[in-house]
Amino acid sequence: MTLAAFLLGTVIAMIIGSAFHFWKGGGLKWLLVYNLFSIIGFWMGHIIGKMLNIKFFLLGPTYLGFALITSLVVLIGGYWLSMASVETSTEKTNKK
């Protein structure tokens, strides 16, 4: 894995995270969280794709197809898990 391939993969993952943020909205904190989820999922998918030798849409040394799919799965799963703990202010006052 070259430095250029690593940087390109990270930029692709950040584009996915930023597009998800554009779709779902939120502040700067959520932009950083979505990008972190996307980068972790992307490189996790690349490593799994390389270990299992799944050659679906290669981009140089990067297993892009499996990395994109895993990035989206981790991003959506992370979004779902992070939204599970969010309560509205009315729910907080009703509990008291």
GIKA-V227277 format. One record per helix or strand of 3 or more residues. SS is the DSSP state (hx for helix, st for strand). FROM is the first residue (numbers start at 0). LEN is the number of residues. If there is no record, write none. Layout:
ss=SS from=FROM len=LEN
ss=SS from=FROM len=LEN
This chain:
ss=hx from=2 len=22
ss=hx from=27 len=25
ss=hx from=63 len=21
ss=hx from=88 len=7
